[in-house]
Amino acid sequence: MALGVYSLLEAIVLCLNAVCILNEDRFLSKLPGWGGTQVHGFGEEPGIKTQIFHFIRSVKTVMKYPLIPVNIFIIFFKLIFG
């Protein structure tokens, strides 16, 4: 099995699916720092954990509905071409 553009695209879609299905109440709320909004001073950069939490929230918000047709396309492509 060769690593091609389709395999890379499929891996990216699977990772985005994994981020989108994370449940905030069951999984993410148990992580320290997820629920609270931390106030940073002017000019302070947020930490890496805060940036990851913001990234997860924005992926869940933006990519939820566009992933549905992409997943359908990948399923049909796999069914037809194996």
Distance bins in CASP14 RR format, pairs under 12 A and 6 or more apart:
PFRMAT RR
TARGET T0000
AUTHOR 0000-0000-0000
RMODE 2
METHOD distances of the structure
MODEL  1
1 7 1 0 0 1 0 0 0 0 0 0 0
1 10 0 0 0 0 0 1 0 0 0 0 0
1 82 0 0 0 0 0 1 0 0 0 0 0
2 8 0 0 0 0 0 1 0 0 0 0 0
3 9 0 0 0 0 0 1 0 0 0 0 0
3 10 0 0 0 0 0 1 0 0 0 0 0
3 11 0 0 0 0 1 0 0 0 0 0 0
4 10 0 0 0 0 1 0 0 0 0 0 0
4 11 0 0 0 0 0 1 0 0 0 0 0
5 11 0 0 0 0 0 1 0 0 0 0 0
5 12 0 0 0 0 0 1 0 0 0 0 0
6 12 0 0 0 0 0 1 0 0 0 0 0
6 13 0 0 0 0 0 1 0 0 0 0 0
6 73 0 0 0 0 0 1 0 0 0 0 0
6 74 0 0 0 0 1 0 0 0 0 0 0
6 77 0 0 0 0 1 0 0 0 0 0 0
6 78 0 0 0 0 0 1 0 0 0 0 0
6 81 0 0 0 0 1 0 0 0 0 0 0
6 82 0 0 0 0 0 1 0 0 0 0 0
7 13 0 0 0 0 0 1 0 0 0 0 0
7 14 0 0 0 0 0 1 0 0 0 0 0
7 74 0 0 0 0 0 1 0 0 0 0 0
7 78 0 0 0 0 0 1 0 0 0 0 0
8 14 0 0 0 0 0 1 0 0 0 0 0
8 15 0 0 0 0 0 1 0 0 0 0 0
9 15 0 0 0 0 0 1 0 0 0 0 0
9 16 0 0 0 0 0 1 0 0 0 0 0
9 70 0 0 0 0 1 0 0 0 0 0 0
9 71 0 0 0 0 0 1 0 0 0 0 0
9 73 0 0 0 0 0 1 0 0 0 0 0
9 74 0 0 0 0 1 0 0 0 0 0 0
9 77 0 0 0 0 0 1 0 0 0 0 0
10 16 0 0 0 0 0 1 0 0 0 0 0
10 17 0 0 0 0 0 1 0 0 0 0 0
10 70 0 0 0 0 1 0 0 0 0 0 0
10 71 0 0 0 0 0 1 0 0 0 0 0
10 73 0 0 0 0 0 1 0 0 0 0 0
10 74 1 0 0 1 0 0 0 0 0 0 0
10 75 0 0 0 0 0 1 0 0 0 0 0
10 77 0 0 0 0 1 0 0 0 0 0 0
10 78 0 0 0 0 1 0 0 0 0 0 0
11 17 0 0 0 0 0 1 0 0 0 0 0
11 18 0 0 0 0 0 1 0 0 0 0 0
11 74 0 0 0 0 0 1 0 0 0 0 0
12 18 0 0 0 0 0 1 0 0 0 0 0
12 19 0 0 0 0 0 1 0 0 0 0 0
12 59 0 0 0 0 0 1 0 0 0 0 0
12 63 0 0 0 0 0 1 0 0 0 0 0
12 67 0 0 0 0 0 1 0 0 0 0 0
12 70 0 0 0 0 1 0 0 0 0 0 0
12 74 0 0 0 0 0 1 0 0 0 0 0
13 19 0 0 0 0 0 1 0 0 0 0 0
13 20 0 0 0 0 0 1 0 0 0 0 0
13 63 0 0 0 0 1 0 0 0 0 0 0
13 66 0 0 0 0 0 1 0 0 0 0 0
13 67 1 0 0 1 0 0 0 0 0 0 0
13 68 0 0 0 0 0 1 0 0 0 0 0
13 69 0 0 0 0 0 1 0 0 0 0 0
13 70 1 0 1 0 0 0 0 0 0 0 0
13 71 1 0 0 1 0 0 0 0 0 0 0
13 72 0 0 0 0 0 1 0 0 0 0 0
13 73 0 0 0 0 1 0 0 0 0 0 0
13 74 1 0 0 1 0 0 0 0 0 0 0
13 75 0 0 0 0 0 1 0 0 0 0 0
13 77 0 0 0 0 0 1 0 0 0 0 0
13 78 0 0 0 0 0 1 0 0 0 0 0
14 20 0 0 0 0 0 1 0 0 0 0 0
14 21 0 0 0 0 0 1 0 0 0 0 0
14 67 0 0 0 0 0 1 0 0 0 0 0
14 70 0 0 0 0 0 1 0 0 0 0 0
14 71 0 0 0 0 1 0 0 0 0 0 0
14 74 0 0 0 0 1 0 0 0 0 0 0
15 21 0 0 0 0 0 1 0 0 0 0 0
15 22 0 0 0 0 0 1 0 0 0 0 0
15 55 0 0 0 0 0 1 0 0 0 0 0
15 56 0 0 0 0 0 1 0 0 0 0 0
15 59 0 0 0 0 1 0 0 0 0 0 0
15 63 0 0 0 0 0 1 0 0 0 0 0
15 67 0 0 0 0 0 1 0 0 0 0 0
16 22 0 0 0 0 0 1 0 0 0 0 0
16 55 0 0 0 0 0 1 0 0 0 0 0
16 56 0 0 0 0 0 1 0 0 0 0 0
16 58 0 0 0 0 0 1 0 0 0 0 0
16 59 1 0 0 1 0 0 0 0 0 0 0
16 60 0 0 0 0 1 0 0 0 0 0 0
16 62 0 0 0 0 0 1 0 0 0 0 0
16 63 1 0 1 0 0 0 0 0 0 0 0
16 64 0 0 0 0 1 0 0 0 0 0 0
16 66 0 0 0 0 1 0 0 0 0 0 0
16 67 1 0 0 1 0 0 0 0 0 0 0
16 68 0 0 0 0 0 1 0 0 0 0 0
16 70 0 0 0 0 1 0 0 0 0 0 0
16 71 0 0 0 0 1 0 0 0 0 0 0
16 74 0 0 0 0 0 1 0 0 0 0 0
17 59 0 0 0 0 0 1 0 0 0 0 0
17 60 0 0 0 0 0 1 0 0 0 0 0
17 63 0 0 0 0 1 0 0 0 0 0 0
17 64 0 0 0 0 0 1 0 0 0 0 0
17 66 0 0 0 0 0 1 0 0 0 0 0
17 67 1 0 0 1 0 0 0 0 0 0 0
17 68 0 0 0 0 0 1 0 0 0 0 0
17 70 0 0 0 0 1 0 0 0 0 0 0
17 71 1 0 0 1 0 0 0 0 0 0 0
17 74 0 0 0 0 0 1 0 0 0 0 0
17 75 0 0 0 0 0 1 0 0 0 0 0
18 27 0 0 0 0 0 1 0 0 0 0 0
18 56 0 0 0 0 0 1 0 0 0 0 0
18 59 0 0 0 0 1 0 0 0 0 0 0
18 60 0 0 0 0 0 1 0 0 0 0 0
18 63 0 0 0 0 0 1 0 0 0 0 0
18 67 0 0 0 0 0 1 0 0 0 0 0
19 27 0 0 0 0 0 1 0 0 0 0 0
19 28 0 0 0 0 0 1 0 0 0 0 0
19 52 0 0 0 0 0 1 0 0 0 0 0
19 53 0 0 0 0 0 1 0 0 0 0 0
19 55 0 0 0 0 1 0 0 0 0 0 0
19 56 1 0 1 0 0 0 0 0 0 0 0
19 57 0 0 0 0 1 0 0 0 0 0 0
19 58 0 0 0 0 1 0 0 0 0 0 0
19 59 1 0 1 0 0 0 0 0 0 0 0
19 60 1 0 0 1 0 0 0 0 0 0 0
19 61 0 0 0 0 0 1 0 0 0 0 0
19 62 0 0 0 0 0 1 0 0 0 0 0
19 63 1 0 0 1 0 0 0 0 0 0 0
19 64 0 0 0 0 0 1 0 0 0 0 0
19 67 0 0 0 0 1 0 0 0 0 0 0
20 56 0 0 0 0 1 0 0 0 0 0 0
20 57 0 0 0 0 0 1 0 0 0 0 0
20 58 0 0 0 0 0 1 0 0 0 0 0
20 59 1 0 0 1 0 0 0 0 0 0 0
20 60 1 0 1 0 0 0 0 0 0 0 0
20 61 0 0 0 0 1 0 0 0 0 0 0
20 62 0 0 0 0 1 0 0 0 0 0 0
20 63 1 0 0 1 0 0 0 0 0 0 0
20 64 1 0 1 0 0 0 0 0 0 0 0
20 65 0 0 0 0 1 0 0 0 0 0 0
20 66 0 0 0 0 0 1 0 0 0 0 0
20 67 1 0 0 1 0 0 0 0 0 0 0
20 68 0 0 0 0 0 1 0 0 0 0 0
20 70 0 0 0 0 0 1 0 0 0 0 0
20 71 0 0 0 0 0 1 0 0 0 0 0
21 27 0 0 0 0 1 0 0 0 0 0 0
21 28 0 0 0 0 0 1 0 0 0 0 0
21 56 0 0 0 0 0 1 0 0 0 0 0
21 59 0 0 0 0 0 1 0 0 0 0 0
21 60 0 0 0 0 1 0 0 0 0 0 0
21 63 0 0 0 0 0 1 0 0 0 0 0
21 64 0 0 0 0 1 0 0 0 0 0 0
21 67 0 0 0 0 1 0 0 0 0 0 0
21 71 0 0 0 0 0 1 0 0 0 0 0
22 28 1 0 1 0 0 0 0 0 0 0 0
22 29 0 0 0 0 0 1 0 0 0 0 0
22 30 0 0 0 0 0 1 0 0 0 0 0
22 31 0 0 0 0 0 1 0 0 0 0 0
22 34 0 0 0 0 0 1 0 0 0 0 0
22 52 0 0 0 0 0 1 0 0 0 0 0
22 53 0 0 0 0 0 1 0 0 0 0 0
22 55 0 0 0 0 0 1 0 0 0 0 0
22 56 1 0 0 1 0 0 0 0 0 0 0
22 57 0 0 0 0 0 1 0 0 0 0 0
22 59 0 0 0 0 1 0 0 0 0 0 0
22 60 1 0 0 1 0 0 0 0 0 0 0
22 64 0 0 0 0 0 1 0 0 0 0 0
23 29 0 0 0 0 1 0 0 0 0 0 0
23 30 0 0 0 0 0 1 0 0 0 0 0
23 34 0 0 0 0 0 1 0 0 0 0 0
23 56 0 0 0 0 0 1 0 0 0 0 0
23 60 0 0 0 0 0 1 0 0 0 0 0
24 30 0 0 0 0 0 1 0 0 0 0 0
24 31 0 0 0 0 1 0 0 0 0 0 0
24 34 1 0 0 1 0 0 0 0 0 0 0
24 35 0 0 0 0 1 0 0 0 0 0 0
24 53 0 0 0 0 0 1 0 0 0 0 0
24 56 0 0 0 0 1 0 0 0 0 0 0
24 57 0 0 0 0 1 0 0 0 0 0 0
24 60 0 0 0 0 1 0 0 0 0 0 0
24 61 0 0 0 0 0 1 0 0 0 0 0
25 34 0 0 0 0 0 1 0 0 0 0 0
25 35 0 0 0 0 0 1 0 0 0 0 0
26 34 0 0 0 0 0 1 0 0 0 0 0
27 34 0 0 0 0 1 0 0 0 0 0 0
27 56 0 0 0 0 0 1 0 0 0 0 0
28 34 1 0 1 0 0 0 0 0 0 0 0
28 35 0 0 0 0 1 0 0 0 0 0 0
28 36 0 0 0 0 0 1 0 0 0 0 0
28 52 0 0 0 0 0 1 0 0 0 0 0
28 53 0 0 0 0 1 0 0 0 0 0 0
28 56 1 0 0 1 0 0 0 0 0 0 0
28 57 0 0 0 0 1 0 0 0 0 0 0
28 60 0 0 0 0 1 0 0 0 0 0 0
29 35 1 0 0 1 0 0 0 0 0 0 0
29 36 0 0 0 0 0 1 0 0 0 0 0
29 53 0 0 0 0 0 1 0 0 0 0 0
31 49 0 0 0 0 1 0 0 0 0 0 0
31 50 0 0 0 0 0 1 0 0 0 0 0
31 52 0 0 0 0 1 0 0 0 0 0 0
31 53 1 0 0 1 0 0 0 0 0 0 0
31 56 0 0 0 0 1 0 0 0 0 0 0
32 38 0 0 0 0 0 1 0 0 0 0 0
32 49 0 0 0 0 1 0 0 0 0 0 0
32 50 0 0 0 0 0 1 0 0 0 0 0
32 53 0 0 0 0 0 1 0 0 0 0 0
33 46 0 0 0 0 0 1 0 0 0 0 0
33 47 0 0 0 0 0 1 0 0 0 0 0
33 49 1 0 0 1 0 0 0 0 0 0 0
33 50 1 0 0 1 0 0 0 0 0 0 0
33 52 0 0 0 0 0 1 0 0 0 0 0
33 53 1 0 0 1 0 0 0 0 0 0 0
33 54 0 0 0 0 0 1 0 0 0 0 0
34 49 0 0 0 0 1 0 0 0 0 0 0
34 50 0 0 0 0 1 0 0 0 0 0 0
34 52 0 0 0 0 1 0 0 0 0 0 0
34 53 1 0 1 0 0 0 0 0 0 0 0
34 54 0 0 0 0 0 1 0 0 0 0 0
34 56 0 0 0 0 1 0 0 0 0 0 0
34 57 0 0 0 0 1 0 0 0 0 0 0
35 49 0 0 0 0 0 1 0 0 0 0 0
35 50 0 0 0 0 0 1 0 0 0 0 0
35 53 0 0 0 0 1 0 0 0 0 0 0
35 56 0 0 0 0 0 1 0 0 0 0 0
35 57 0 0 0 0 0 1 0 0 0 0 0
36 49 0 0 0 0 0 1 0 0 0 0 0
36 50 0 0 0 0 1 0 0 0 0 0 0
36 53 0 0 0 0 1 0 0 0 0 0 0
37 46 0 0 0 0 0 1 0 0 0 0 0
37 50 0 0 0 0 1 0 0 0 0 0 0
37 53 0 0 0 0 0 1 0 0 0 0 0
37 54 0 0 0 0 0 1 0 0 0 0 0
37 57 0 0 0 0 0 1 0 0 0 0 0
38 44 0 0 0 0 0 1 0 0 0 0 0
38 46 1 0 0 1 0 0 0 0 0 0 0
38 47 0 0 0 0 1 0 0 0 0 0 0
38 49 0 0 0 0 1 0 0 0 0 0 0
38 50 1 0 0 1 0 0 0 0 0 0 0
38 51 0 0 0 0 0 1 0 0 0 0 0
38 53 0 0 0 0 1 0 0 0 0 0 0
38 54 0 0 0 0 0 1 0 0 0 0 0
39 46 0 0 0 0 0 1 0 0 0 0 0
39 50 0 0 0 0 0 1 0 0 0 0 0
40 46 1 0 1 0 0 0 0 0 0 0 0
40 47 0 0 0 0 1 0 0 0 0 0 0
40 50 0 0 0 0 1 0 0 0 0 0 0
40 51 0 0 0 0 0 1 0 0 0 0 0
40 54 0 0 0 0 0 1 0 0 0 0 0
44 50 0 0 0 0 0 1 0 0 0 0 0
45 51 0 0 0 0 1 0 0 0 0 0 0
46 52 0 0 0 0 1 0 0 0 0 0 0
46 53 0 0 0 0 1 0 0 0 0 0 0
46 54 1 0 0 1 0 0 0 0 0 0 0
46 55 0 0 0 0 0 1 0 0 0 0 0
47 53 0 0 0 0 1 0 0 0 0 0 0
47 54 0 0 0 0 0 1 0 0 0 0 0
47 55 0 0 0 0 0 1 0 0 0 0 0
48 54 0 0 0 0 0 1 0 0 0 0 0
48 55 0 0 0 0 0 1 0 0 0 0 0
49 55 0 0 0 0 0 1 0 0 0 0 0
49 56 0 0 0 0 0 1 0 0 0 0 0
50 56 0 0 0 0 0 1 0 0 0 0 0
50 57 0 0 0 0 0 1 0 0 0 0 0
51 57 0 0 0 0 0 1 0 0 0 0 0
51 58 0 0 0 0 0 1 0 0 0 0 0
52 58 0 0 0 0 0 1 0 0 0 0 0
52 59 0 0 0 0 0 1 0 0 0 0 0
53 59 0 0 0 0 0 1 0 0 0 0 0
53 60 0 0 0 0 0 1 0 0 0 0 0
54 60 0 0 0 0 0 1 0 0 0 0 0
54 61 0 0 0 0 0 1 0 0 0 0 0
54 62 0 0 0 0 0 1 0 0 0 0 0
55 61 0 0 0 0 0 1 0 0 0 0 0
55 62 0 0 0 0 0 1 0 0 0 0 0
55 63 0 0 0 0 0 1 0 0 0 0 0
56 62 0 0 0 0 0 1 0 0 0 0 0
56 63 0 0 0 0 0 1 0 0 0 0 0
57 63 0 0 0 0 0 1 0 0 0 0 0
57 64 0 0 0 0 0 1 0 0 0 0 0
58 64 0 0 0 0 0 1 0 0 0 0 0
59 66 0 0 0 0 0 1 0 0 0 0 0
59 67 0 0 0 0 1 0 0 0 0 0 0
60 67 0 0 0 0 0 1 0 0 0 0 0
63 69 0 0 0 0 0 1 0 0 0 0 0
63 70 0 0 0 0 1 0 0 0 0 0 0
63 71 0 0 0 0 0 1 0 0 0 0 0
64 70 0 0 0 0 0 1 0 0 0 0 0
64 71 0 0 0 0 0 1 0 0 0 0 0
65 71 0 0 0 0 0 1 0 0 0 0 0
66 72 0 0 0 0 0 1 0 0 0 0 0
66 73 0 0 0 0 0 1 0 0 0 0 0
67 73 0 0 0 0 0 1 0 0 0 0 0
67 74 0 0 0 0 1 0 0 0 0 0 0
68 74 0 0 0 0 0 1 0 0 0 0 0
68 75 0 0 0 0 0 1 0 0 0 0 0
69 75 0 0 0 0 0 1 0 0 0 0 0
69 76 0 0 0 0 0 1 0 0 0 0 0
70 76 0 0 0 0 0 1 0 0 0 0 0
70 77 0 0 0 0 0 1 0 0 0 0 0
71 77 0 0 0 0 0 1 0 0 0 0 0
71 78 0 0 0 0 0 1 0 0 0 0 0
72 78 0 0 0 0 0 1 0 0 0 0 0
72 79 0 0 0 0 0 1 0 0 0 0 0
73 79 0 0 0 0 0 1 0 0 0 0 0
73 80 0 0 0 0 0 1 0 0 0 0 0
73 81 0 0 0 0 0 1 0 0 0 0 0
74 80 0 0 0 0 0 1 0 0 0 0 0
74 81 0 0 0 0 0 1 0 0 0 0 0
74 82 0 0 0 0 0 1 0 0 0 0 0
75 81 0 0 0 0 0 1 0 0 0 0 0
75 82 0 0 0 0 0 1 0 0 0 0 0
76 82 0 0 0 0 0 1 0 0 0 0 0
END
